[in-house]
């Protein structure tokens, strides 16, 4: 049985900011609300497979996906071992999302050379598939997806994995990604949201969250391919770009954006509530959205 993510899930860094035991309790609350999956990042917080294990152990049914596990953070044999181990321990509940991250993170934080993304990912997948693993295997083939934005990475996701987990994208990208992936691959885009109806306050929260991402070449180049300009990305980030990337308003407005991704071809949408640092507000907003969408 494929990992069942449901139609809508949670993407959050907020759980990383809590002690592990509390994060587990909050994950169980998200499960009780009815969300189909919890997606967790890997950058400067918890190590992704370990974090996934903690959250899976604290819950009963909800799927956990890594969004994403950085391939520069561990070699292919170690990634394969983590993938196989979690897939065997939690049947049908773990989805390994992998990505090449970004040059500033890889070279600045990990102290490694950032090499051409497509060739690097293809070689990494080859090494994973050739890795020796002699522990108890999963009962079903484990599943993986790629963090894919551009056409070539989407093609690699189509050819070598269950599908793609694009991040920081509008529904227009989802439509393009579906065309490249074809009908039989998973498409699970992330969607930032602000449950706030005042335009000034909502856009201020959105800009604060977007400010780092627009400086990263992989995201910036993808936005330029979609028709945005350097003027949209630079300075104060244009309202046009803010509104394209971050859904804001009441729960109906946010549900409409999620539907737009589904209408464009998404199988599953990962909802990221902003701001992420007030856990009580984050959980309140996830409950409000769950009542409206699930």
Secondary structure as GFF3:
##gff-version 3
##sequence-region A 1 294
A	DSSP	beta_strand	8	11	.	.	.	ID=ss1
A	DSSP	three_ten_helix	14	17	.	.	.	ID=ss2
A	DSSP	alpha_helix	20	33	.	.	.	ID=ss3
A	DSSP	beta_strand	37	40	.	.	.	ID=ss4
A	DSSP	alpha_helix	48	57	.	.	.	ID=ss5
A	DSSP	beta_strand	63	66	.	.	.	ID=ss6
A	DSSP	beta_strand	69	70	.	.	.	ID=ss7
A	DSSP	three_ten_helix	71	73	.	.	.	ID=ss8
A	DSSP	alpha_helix	76	89	.	.	.	ID=ss9
A	DSSP	beta_strand	94	99	.	.	.	ID=ss10
A	DSSP	alpha_helix	103	103	.	.	.	ID=ss11
A	DSSP	pi_helix	104	109	.	.	.	ID=ss12
A	DSSP	alpha_helix	117	129	.	.	.	ID=ss13
A	DSSP	beta_strand	143	146	.	.	.	ID=ss14
A	DSSP	alpha_helix	151	160	.	.	.	ID=ss15
A	DSSP	beta_strand	163	164	.	.	.	ID=ss16
A	DSSP	alpha_helix	171	181	.	.	.	ID=ss17
A	DSSP	beta_strand	186	187	.	.	.	ID=ss18
A	DSSP	beta_strand	190	194	.	.	.	ID=ss19
A	DSSP	alpha_helix	199	210	.	.	.	ID=ss20
A	DSSP	three_ten_helix	213	215	.	.	.	ID=ss21
A	DSSP	alpha_helix	217	225	.	.	.	ID=ss22
A	DSSP	alpha_helix	230	233	.	.	.	ID=ss23
A	DSSP	alpha_helix	239	245	.	.	.	ID=ss24
A	DSSP	beta_strand	246	248	.	.	.	ID=ss25
A	DSSP	alpha_helix	251	264	.	.	.	ID=ss26
A	DSSP	beta_strand	269	273	.	.	.	ID=ss27
A	DSSP	alpha_helix	279	293	.	.	.	ID=ss28
###
